[in-house]
């Protein structure tokens, strides 16, 4: 048996094994890439679906919030008109009510500020 021939055979076998291993690793990498791409595509389509489902909900919430804000503004406006109307009809009572409210508020603020000291 020739030592050079045996060494060449081993060298060839090692090279073949290294190429097969490299091919398998490359194939595994390609499989992993395909799997990641499929997952990314599914995730992207799910995000698009959620975005399109959320749009009507956001629009409805915006309309409801605007309607609520308008009702608060309308209620405050009506209250302001009622107070103004009452003050015009009963100016003395309005002044006495305002003075009494101010006195109660001042007493409350004074009491709270003293209790902190």
BADREN-802225 format. One record per residue (C-alpha): residue in three letters; x, z, y. Coordinates in steps of 0.5 Angstrom, whole numbers, plus 500, padded with zeros to 3 digits. Example, Ala and Ser with C-alpha at 12.3 -4.5 7.8 and 13.67 -1.06 7.14 Angstrom:
2
ALA525516491/SER527514498/
END
This chain:
117
UNK500500500/UNK503498507/UNK503504512/UNK502499518/UNK496496515/UNK493503513/UNK494505520/UNK491498523/UNK485500518/UNK484507521/UNK485504528/UNK480499527/UNK475504524/UNK476509530/UNK475503535/UNK469501531/UNK466508531/UNK468509538/UNK464503540/UNK458505536/UNK458512539/UNK458509546/UNK453504544/UNK448510542/UNK450514548/UNK448508552/UNK442507549/UNK440514550/UNK441513557/UNK437507557/UNK431511554/UNK432517558/UNK432512564/UNK425509562/UNK422516560/UNK424518567/UNK421512570/UNK415512567/UNK414520569/UNK415518576/UNK410512576/UNK405517573/UNK407522578/UNK406517584/UNK400515581/UNK397522581/UNK399523588/UNK396517590/UNK389519587/UNK390526589/UNK391524596/UNK385519596/UNK381525593/UNK383530599/UNK381525605/UNK374526604/UNK374533603/UNK379534610/UNK374529613/UNK368533611/UNK372540613/UNK374537620/UNK366535621/UNK364542619/UNK369545624/UNK367541630/UNK360543628/UNK361550628/UNK366550634/UNK360546638/UNK355551636/UNK360557638/UNK361553645/UNK353552646/UNK352559644/UNK356562649/UNK354557654/UNK346560653/UNK349567653/UNK352565660/UNK346562662/UNK342568660/UNK346573664/UNK346569670/UNK339568670/UNK338576669/UNK343577674/UNK339573679/UNK332576677/UNK335583677/UNK341584682/UNK341591682/UNK340593675/UNK346587674/UNK350591678/UNK349598675/UNK350595668/UNK356592670/UNK359599673/UNK356603667/UNK360598663/UNK366598667/UNK366606667/UNK365606659/UNK371601658/UNK375605663/UNK374611659/UNK375608653/UNK382605655/UNK384612658/UNK382616652/UNK386611647/UNK392611652/UNK392619652/UNK392619644/UNK398615643/UNK402619648/
END
